[in-house]
Amino acid sequence: LERKSKDSALSERLMRIHRSLLLSEDDSSKLSTKYINFLTKWYGNNSLWGNLKSRNPSAYRAMIDRRTESLITRAPDLAHVLEMCSPSRNSDTDWKFVSPGNTYFLAGALDVKYSSLGKRWADNSPGIVYQEIDNAGHALLSDAPSEISDTILGILSKEVVRPSLTQRFTSDVYNKVSRNISKKNSMANQSVKQKTEVKPGSLDMELFVIQLFASKNSKGVNGIGWGEQGKATNKINERKGFIISIISEDDYFVGIGEVSPLNGVHVECLEDVKKQL
């Protein structure tokens, strides 16, 4: 509830700035000052951003300029995302079938919050590899773009296979997958092209329901759809769909997605989707 309250307050603050600018007759340079002040305070959290302003003034200035330009036109979008997609709205069961196998967690050494999280996750989940970027904070792409690029390139150039934490990977399956990868690498080295075939082994699905709100105190969203369905008088109060998990026959590949038909936009309804699945 505390996180939800903070995200809602931040969303409302952005909307207050946006509404005040709509009513202002000042030129654009003066209008941007409010967003610059907002961002300066936001990026002033040194435990997160690692005092980027002092360490790398040019990167800090470029980031403020980019974010200011974006907020001038996209502030309502960001405010809506903060309000509707706050992590506090997620259910703890949303990720219960997700395995963290072959997951890399990158964080800046000066980012106290997320470097601490990454270390704890890596300690508790053998499938997670934690990598730390020296002398960088939370804004990794602005703070250390070359280091991030080199790190990701190094990760992608390797094939690391570790057993899943879900017990779905037995030792026999793990050894089988390892042998298959070794064989594939051997054939690749000999420049032999081979078609990759993935056979689905199992499919799981779980219904989800998301309540829709136009604002903090107004339930439902108006005007979604085409034609008659898209009229402002038409209101949709919730979004329903299925989270889908497909696992290959050899337990090596896992695909996760969702399907959520929307009345007025898609020809299928939720019952049609359920029957097809």
C-alpha atoms as a printed R data frame, in Angstrom:
    type eleno elety resid chain resno       x       y       z
1   ATOM     1    CA   LEU     A     1   0.000   0.000   0.000
2   ATOM     2    CA   GLU     A     2   2.887   2.362   0.736
3   ATOM     3    CA   ARG     A     3   4.367   1.859  -2.748
4   ATOM     4    CA   LYS     A     4   0.956   2.287  -4.362
5   ATOM     5    CA   SER     A     5   0.396   5.507  -2.424
6   ATOM     6    CA   LYS     A     6   3.801   6.899  -3.463
7   ATOM     7    CA   ASP     A     7   3.261   6.029  -7.140
8   ATOM     8    CA   SER     A     8  -0.214   7.615  -7.067
9   ATOM     9    CA   ALA     A     9   1.182  10.785  -5.478
10  ATOM    10    CA   LEU     A    10   3.945  10.977  -8.102
11  ATOM    11    CA   SER     A    11   1.398  10.444 -10.866
12  ATOM    12    CA   GLU     A    12  -0.805  13.224  -9.517
13  ATOM    13    CA   ARG     A    13   2.188  15.557  -9.235
14  ATOM    14    CA   LEU     A    14   3.034  15.035 -12.906
15  ATOM    15    CA   MET     A    15  -0.570  15.691 -13.893
16  ATOM    16    CA   ARG     A    16  -0.661  18.899 -11.833
17  ATOM    17    CA   ILE     A    17   2.400  20.171 -13.686
18  ATOM    18    CA   HIS     A    18   0.885  19.135 -17.008
19  ATOM    19    CA   ARG     A    19  -2.430  20.864 -16.304
20  ATOM    20    CA   SER     A    20  -0.720  24.032 -15.102
21  ATOM    21    CA   LEU     A    21   1.291  24.208 -18.332
22  ATOM    22    CA   LEU     A    22  -1.839  23.837 -20.439
23  ATOM    23    CA   LEU     A    23  -3.243  26.967 -18.790
24  ATOM    24    CA   SER     A    24  -0.024  28.949 -18.950
25  ATOM    25    CA   GLU     A    25   0.718  31.591 -21.589
26  ATOM    26    CA   ASP     A    26   4.493  31.472 -21.049
27  ATOM    27    CA   ASP     A    27   6.827  30.395 -23.858
28  ATOM    28    CA   SER     A    28   8.129  26.836 -24.050
29  ATOM    29    CA   SER     A    29  11.475  27.619 -22.407
30  ATOM    30    CA   LYS     A    30   9.714  28.847 -19.265
31  ATOM    31    CA   LEU     A    31   7.276  25.925 -19.328
32  ATOM    32    CA   SER     A    32  10.092  23.387 -19.343
33  ATOM    33    CA   THR     A    33  11.502  24.866 -16.108
34  ATOM    34    CA   LYS     A    34   8.851  23.080 -14.019
35  ATOM    35    CA   TYR     A    35   9.796  19.719 -15.472
36  ATOM    36    CA   ILE     A    36  13.505  20.488 -15.057
37  ATOM    37    CA   ASN     A    37  12.884  21.244 -11.377
38  ATOM    38    CA   PHE     A    38  10.919  18.013 -11.040
39  ATOM    39    CA   LEU     A    39  13.663  15.948 -12.690
40  ATOM    40    CA   THR     A    40  16.477  17.658 -10.775
41  ATOM    41    CA   LYS     A    41  14.866  16.645  -7.506
42  ATOM    42    CA   TRP     A    42  14.164  13.135  -8.820
43  ATOM    43    CA   TYR     A    43  17.755  12.562  -9.929
44  ATOM    44    CA   GLY     A    44  19.075  14.090  -6.724
45  ATOM    45    CA   ASN     A    45  18.644  10.766  -4.896
46  ATOM    46    CA   ASN     A    46  22.339   9.902  -4.623
47  ATOM    47    CA   SER     A    47  21.787   6.433  -3.165
48  ATOM    48    CA   LEU     A    48  20.068   5.527  -6.450
49  ATOM    49    CA   TRP     A    49  21.797   7.635  -9.085
50  ATOM    50    CA   GLY     A    50  25.239   7.709  -7.454
51  ATOM    51    CA   ASN     A    51  25.627  11.503  -7.596
52  ATOM    52    CA   LEU     A    52  25.639  11.473 -11.398
53  ATOM    53    CA   LYS     A    53  25.468  15.268 -11.547
54  ATOM    54    CA   SER     A    54  28.953  15.617 -10.016
55  ATOM    55    CA   ARG     A    55  30.536  12.471 -11.450
56  ATOM    56    CA   ASN     A    56  29.447  12.948 -15.063
57  ATOM    57    CA   PRO     A    57  27.962  16.417 -15.645
58  ATOM    58    CA   SER     A    58  27.637  16.027 -19.423
59  ATOM    59    CA   ALA     A    59  25.707  12.734 -19.149
60  ATOM    60    CA   TYR     A    60  23.533  14.225 -16.395
61  ATOM    61    CA   ARG     A    61  22.719  17.312 -18.460
62  ATOM    62    CA   ALA     A    62  21.936  15.259 -21.569
63  ATOM    63    CA   MET     A    63  19.635  13.003 -19.543
64  ATOM    64    CA   ILE     A    64  17.774  15.961 -18.014
65  ATOM    65    CA   ASP     A    65  17.329  17.526 -21.469
66  ATOM    66    CA   ARG     A    66  15.985  14.296 -22.986
67  ATOM    67    CA   ARG     A    67  13.618  13.620 -20.102
68  ATOM    68    CA   THR     A    68  12.350  17.225 -20.107
69  ATOM    69    CA   GLU     A    69  11.595  17.103 -23.826
70  ATOM    70    CA   SER     A    70   9.774  13.810 -23.350
71  ATOM    71    CA   LEU     A    71   7.720  14.996 -20.370
72  ATOM    72    CA   ILE     A    72   6.503  18.100 -22.195
73  ATOM    73    CA   THR     A    73   4.554  15.842 -24.581
74  ATOM    74    CA   ARG     A    74   4.279  12.520 -22.702
75  ATOM    75    CA   ALA     A    75   3.746  13.436 -19.039
76  ATOM    76    CA   PRO     A    76   0.094  12.179 -18.997
77  ATOM    77    CA   ASP     A    77   1.232   8.828 -20.415
78  ATOM    78    CA   LEU     A    78   3.881   8.398 -17.728
79  ATOM    79    CA   ALA     A    79   1.432   9.478 -15.027
80  ATOM    80    CA   HIS     A    80  -1.083   6.874 -16.224
81  ATOM    81    CA   VAL     A    81   1.560   4.128 -16.224
82  ATOM    82    CA   LEU     A    82   2.617   5.057 -12.675
83  ATOM    83    CA   GLU     A    83  -0.994   4.925 -11.522
84  ATOM    84    CA   MET     A    84  -2.084   1.747 -13.294
85  ATOM    85    CA   CYS     A    85   1.127  -0.337 -13.445
86  ATOM    86    CA   SER     A    86   2.585   0.209  -9.993
87  ATOM    87    CA   PRO     A    87   4.262  -3.035  -8.808
88  ATOM    88    CA   SER     A    88   1.967  -2.919  -5.798
89  ATOM    89    CA   ARG     A    89  -0.939  -3.764  -8.114
90  ATOM    90    CA   ASN     A    90   0.675  -7.052  -9.150
91  ATOM    91    CA   SER     A    91  -0.338 -10.274  -7.479
92  ATOM    92    CA   ASP     A    92   2.376 -12.365  -5.829
93  ATOM    93    CA   THR     A    93   1.069 -15.303  -7.848
94  ATOM    94    CA   ASP     A    94   1.641 -13.584 -11.204
95  ATOM    95    CA   TRP     A    95   5.175 -14.975 -11.467
96  ATOM    96    CA   LYS     A    96   4.851 -18.251  -9.582
97  ATOM    97    CA   PHE     A    97   5.481 -20.314 -12.725
98  ATOM    98    CA   VAL     A    98   8.423 -18.242 -13.934
99  ATOM    99    CA   SER     A    99  11.862 -19.779 -13.457
100 ATOM   100    CA   PRO     A   100  14.871 -17.425 -13.159
101 ATOM   101    CA   GLY     A   101  17.168 -19.828 -15.022
102 ATOM   102    CA   ASN     A   102  19.771 -18.112 -17.229
103 ATOM   103    CA   THR     A   103  18.926 -14.639 -15.864
104 ATOM   104    CA   TYR     A   104  21.460 -11.827 -15.651
105 ATOM   105    CA   PHE     A   105  20.939  -8.980 -13.203
106 ATOM   106    CA   LEU     A   106  23.034  -5.884 -14.016
107 ATOM   107    CA   ALA     A   107  23.349  -2.974 -11.580
108 ATOM   108    CA   GLY     A   108  25.668  -0.055 -10.969
109 ATOM   109    CA   ALA     A   109  27.920  -0.327  -7.923
110 ATOM   110    CA   LEU     A   110  26.748   3.126  -6.795
111 ATOM   111    CA   ASP     A   111  23.073   2.139  -7.033
112 ATOM   112    CA   VAL     A   112  22.624   1.127  -3.396
113 ATOM   113    CA   LYS     A   113  19.061  -0.165  -3.786
114 ATOM   114    CA   TYR     A   114  19.349  -2.362  -6.871
115 ATOM   115    CA   SER     A   115  22.895  -3.594  -6.308
116 ATOM   116    CA   SER     A   116  21.699  -4.852  -2.930
117 ATOM   117    CA   LEU     A   117  18.636  -6.489  -4.527
118 ATOM   118    CA   GLY     A   118  20.754  -8.137  -7.209
119 ATOM   119    CA   LYS     A   119  23.150  -9.644  -4.692
120 ATOM   120    CA   ARG     A   120  20.300 -10.990  -2.556
121 ATOM   121    CA   TRP     A   121  18.509 -12.493  -5.560
122 ATOM   122    CA   ALA     A   122  21.695 -14.142  -6.797
123 ATOM   123    CA   ASP     A   123  22.335 -15.619  -3.331
124 ATOM   124    CA   ASN     A   124  18.797 -17.020  -3.096
125 ATOM   125    CA   SER     A   125  18.363 -18.102  -6.744
126 ATOM   126    CA   PRO     A   126  21.164 -20.121  -8.359
127 ATOM   127    CA   GLY     A   127  19.684 -19.386 -11.792
128 ATOM   128    CA   ILE     A   128  20.521 -15.664 -11.475
129 ATOM   129    CA   VAL     A   129  23.946 -14.220 -12.290
130 ATOM   130    CA   TYR     A   130  24.609 -10.827 -10.722
131 ATOM   131    CA   GLN     A   131  27.031  -8.485 -12.495
132 ATOM   132    CA   GLU     A   132  28.030  -5.079 -11.173
133 ATOM   133    CA   ILE     A   133  29.203  -2.094 -13.209
134 ATOM   134    CA   ASP     A   134  31.896  -0.119 -11.390
135 ATOM   135    CA   ASN     A   135  31.493   3.628 -10.819
136 ATOM   136    CA   ALA     A   136  27.905   3.700 -12.134
137 ATOM   137    CA   GLY     A   137  24.492   4.349 -10.619
138 ATOM   138    CA   HIS     A   138  20.944   3.529 -11.695
139 ATOM   139    CA   ALA     A   139  21.119   5.295 -15.086
140 ATOM   140    CA   LEU     A   140  23.358   2.661 -16.627
141 ATOM   141    CA   LEU     A   141  22.670   3.526 -20.270
142 ATOM   142    CA   SER     A   142  23.620   7.168 -19.652
143 ATOM   143    CA   ASP     A   143  26.279   6.478 -17.040
144 ATOM   144    CA   ALA     A   144  28.215   3.620 -18.619
145 ATOM   145    CA   PRO     A   145  26.933   2.845 -22.152
146 ATOM   146    CA   SER     A   146  30.169   1.215 -23.357
147 ATOM   147    CA   GLU     A   147  30.462  -1.008 -20.295
148 ATOM   148    CA   ILE     A   148  26.837  -2.128 -20.628
149 ATOM   149    CA   SER     A   149  27.315  -2.865 -24.331
150 ATOM   150    CA   ASP     A   150  30.462  -4.911 -23.654
151 ATOM   151    CA   THR     A   151  28.781  -6.787 -20.793
152 ATOM   152    CA   ILE     A   152  25.705  -7.722 -22.837
153 ATOM   153    CA   LEU     A   153  27.879  -8.723 -25.791
154 ATOM   154    CA   GLY     A   154  29.868 -10.975 -23.483
155 ATOM   155    CA   ILE     A   155  26.674 -12.561 -22.145
156 ATOM   156    CA   LEU     A   156  25.228 -13.171 -25.602
157 ATOM   157    CA   SER     A   157  28.459 -14.709 -26.857
158 ATOM   158    CA   LYS     A   158  28.191 -17.482 -24.273
159 ATOM   159    CA   GLU     A   159  25.716 -20.320 -23.919
160 ATOM   160    CA   VAL     A   160  25.249 -20.896 -20.207
161 ATOM   161    CA   VAL     A   161  22.928 -23.716 -19.187
162 ATOM   162    CA   ARG     A   162  21.872 -24.185 -15.577
163 ATOM   163    CA   PRO     A   163  19.130 -26.376 -14.093
164 ATOM   164    CA   SER     A   164  15.800 -24.645 -13.540
165 ATOM   165    CA   LEU     A   165  14.597 -24.021 -10.004
166 ATOM   166    CA   THR     A   166  11.158 -25.455 -10.706
167 ATOM   167    CA   GLN     A   167  12.205 -29.117 -10.518
168 ATOM   168    CA   ARG     A   168  11.049 -29.390 -14.119
169 ATOM   169    CA   PHE     A   169  14.702 -29.758 -15.091
170 ATOM   170    CA   THR     A   170  15.778 -33.149 -13.735
171 ATOM   171    CA   SER     A   171  19.435 -34.079 -13.895
172 ATOM   172    CA   ASP     A   172  18.692 -36.405 -16.836
173 ATOM   173    CA   VAL     A   173  16.980 -33.627 -18.776
174 ATOM   174    CA   TYR     A   174  19.794 -31.215 -17.927
175 ATOM   175    CA   ASN     A   175  22.427 -33.661 -19.217
176 ATOM   176    CA   LYS     A   176  20.377 -34.271 -22.356
177 ATOM   177    CA   VAL     A   177  20.112 -30.529 -23.042
178 ATOM   178    CA   SER     A   178  23.835 -30.067 -22.420
179 ATOM   179    CA   ARG     A   179  24.651 -32.827 -24.905
180 ATOM   180    CA   ASN     A   180  22.317 -31.302 -27.483
181 ATOM   181    CA   ILE     A   181  23.970 -27.899 -27.110
182 ATOM   182    CA   SER     A   182  27.461 -29.418 -27.403
183 ATOM   183    CA   LYS     A   183  26.375 -31.223 -30.560
184 ATOM   184    CA   LYS     A   184  24.851 -28.043 -31.980
185 ATOM   185    CA   ASN     A   185  28.009 -26.040 -31.280
186 ATOM   186    CA   SER     A   186  30.119 -28.728 -32.905
187 ATOM   187    CA   MET     A   187  27.999 -28.667 -36.042
188 ATOM   188    CA   ALA     A   188  28.064 -24.861 -36.107
189 ATOM   189    CA   ASN     A   189  31.852 -24.913 -36.014
190 ATOM   190    CA   GLN     A   190  31.799 -27.173 -39.074
191 ATOM   191    CA   SER     A   191  29.551 -24.645 -40.864
192 ATOM   192    CA   VAL     A   192  26.740 -27.194 -41.132
193 ATOM   193    CA   LYS     A   193  23.304 -25.626 -41.341
194 ATOM   194    CA   GLN     A   194  20.591 -27.479 -39.486
195 ATOM   195    CA   LYS     A   195  16.900 -26.680 -39.185
196 ATOM   196    CA   THR     A   196  15.805 -26.091 -35.595
197 ATOM   197    CA   GLU     A   197  12.548 -27.787 -34.651
198 ATOM   198    CA   VAL     A   198  10.839 -27.136 -31.326
199 ATOM   199    CA   LYS     A   199   7.974 -29.422 -30.368
200 ATOM   200    CA   PRO     A   200   5.522 -28.105 -27.754
201 ATOM   201    CA   GLY     A   201   5.252 -30.380 -24.764
202 ATOM   202    CA   SER     A   202   2.747 -28.696 -22.443
203 ATOM   203    CA   LEU     A   203   0.593 -25.589 -22.212
204 ATOM   204    CA   ASP     A   204  -0.602 -23.949 -19.002
205 ATOM   205    CA   MET     A   205  -2.937 -20.990 -18.734
206 ATOM   206    CA   GLU     A   206  -4.302 -18.873 -15.928
207 ATOM   207    CA   LEU     A   207  -7.103 -16.317 -16.027
208 ATOM   208    CA   PHE     A   208  -6.308 -12.738 -15.030
209 ATOM   209    CA   VAL     A   209  -8.569  -9.738 -14.438
210 ATOM   210    CA   ILE     A   210  -7.341  -6.125 -14.382
211 ATOM   211    CA   GLN     A   211  -9.620  -3.409 -13.052
212 ATOM   212    CA   LEU     A   212  -9.533  -0.286 -15.236
213 ATOM   213    CA   PHE     A   213  -9.663   3.264 -13.873
214 ATOM   214    CA   ALA     A   214  -9.736   6.542 -15.799
215 ATOM   215    CA   SER     A   215  -8.438   8.280 -12.667
216 ATOM   216    CA   LYS     A   216  -7.933   7.513  -9.001
217 ATOM   217    CA   ASN     A   217 -11.621   7.928  -8.206
218 ATOM   218    CA   SER     A   218 -13.204   7.038 -11.539
219 ATOM   219    CA   LYS     A   219 -13.664   3.369 -12.365
220 ATOM   220    CA   GLY     A   220 -13.765   2.280 -16.001
221 ATOM   221    CA   VAL     A   221 -12.309   3.634 -19.258
222 ATOM   222    CA   ASN     A   222 -14.468   5.210 -21.959
223 ATOM   223    CA   GLY     A   223 -14.210   5.173 -25.733
224 ATOM   224    CA   ILE     A   224 -12.221   1.982 -26.379
225 ATOM   225    CA   GLY     A   225 -13.102   0.239 -29.638
226 ATOM   226    CA   TRP     A   226 -14.184   0.951 -33.205
227 ATOM   227    CA   GLY     A   227 -17.384   2.480 -34.526
228 ATOM   228    CA   GLU     A   228 -20.282   2.392 -32.099
229 ATOM   229    CA   GLN     A   229 -18.148   0.580 -29.547
230 ATOM   230    CA   GLY     A   230 -15.640   3.453 -29.552
231 ATOM   231    CA   LYS     A   231 -18.118   6.115 -28.456
232 ATOM   232    CA   ALA     A   232 -17.210   7.977 -25.282
233 ATOM   233    CA   THR     A   233 -20.392   6.736 -23.641
234 ATOM   234    CA   ASN     A   234 -19.183   3.127 -23.825
235 ATOM   235    CA   LYS     A   235 -17.304   2.166 -20.686
236 ATOM   236    CA   ILE     A   236 -15.080  -0.842 -20.014
237 ATOM   237    CA   ASN     A   237 -14.520  -1.604 -16.333
238 ATOM   238    CA   GLU     A   238 -12.055  -4.475 -16.566
239 ATOM   239    CA   ARG     A   239  -9.664  -6.306 -18.870
240 ATOM   240    CA   LYS     A   240  -9.765 -10.102 -18.847
241 ATOM   241    CA   GLY     A   241  -7.426 -12.586 -20.443
242 ATOM   242    CA   PHE     A   242  -5.126 -15.551 -19.967
243 ATOM   243    CA   ILE     A   243  -1.445 -15.782 -19.067
244 ATOM   244    CA   ILE     A   244  -0.035 -18.605 -21.199
245 ATOM   245    CA   SER     A   245   3.060 -20.732 -20.598
246 ATOM   246    CA   ILE     A   246   4.250 -23.137 -23.297
247 ATOM   247    CA   ILE     A   247   7.089 -25.591 -22.572
248 ATOM   248    CA   SER     A   248   8.895 -27.565 -25.237
249 ATOM   249    CA   GLU     A   249   8.848 -31.350 -25.276
250 ATOM   250    CA   ASP     A   250  12.458 -31.515 -24.021
251 ATOM   251    CA   ASP     A   251  11.838 -28.868 -21.294
252 ATOM   252    CA   TYR     A   252  14.523 -26.660 -22.850
253 ATOM   253    CA   PHE     A   253  12.401 -23.836 -24.258
254 ATOM   254    CA   VAL     A   254   9.761 -21.870 -22.325
255 ATOM   255    CA   GLY     A   255   7.505 -19.231 -23.811
256 ATOM   256    CA   ILE     A   256   5.294 -16.935 -21.731
257 ATOM   257    CA   GLY     A   257   2.682 -14.565 -23.125
258 ATOM   258    CA   GLU     A   258  -0.886 -13.386 -22.797
259 ATOM   259    CA   VAL     A   259  -4.080 -13.211 -24.800
260 ATOM   260    CA   SER     A   260  -6.760 -10.739 -23.784
261 ATOM   261    CA   PRO     A   261  -9.411  -9.927 -26.417
262 ATOM   262    CA   LEU     A   262 -11.047  -6.541 -25.999
263 ATOM   263    CA   ASN     A   263 -14.704  -5.953 -26.824
264 ATOM   264    CA   GLY     A   264 -15.053  -3.546 -29.707
265 ATOM   265    CA   VAL     A   265 -11.500  -4.137 -30.906
266 ATOM   266    CA   HIS     A   266 -11.185  -7.898 -31.413
267 ATOM   267    CA   VAL     A   267 -13.715 -10.221 -33.027
268 ATOM   268    CA   GLU     A   268 -12.994 -12.987 -30.508
269 ATOM   269    CA   CYS     A   269 -14.431 -12.965 -27.019
270 ATOM   270    CA   LEU     A   270 -12.861 -14.465 -23.903
271 ATOM   271    CA   GLU     A   271 -14.915 -17.664 -24.238
272 ATOM   272    CA   ASP     A   272 -13.699 -18.104 -27.841
273 ATOM   273    CA   VAL     A   273 -10.114 -17.787 -26.695
274 ATOM   274    CA   LYS     A   274 -10.630 -20.278 -23.882
275 ATOM   275    CA   LYS     A   275 -12.030 -22.870 -26.319
276 ATOM   276    CA   GLN     A   276  -9.147 -22.341 -28.750
277 ATOM   277    CA   LEU     A   277  -6.578 -22.762 -25.997
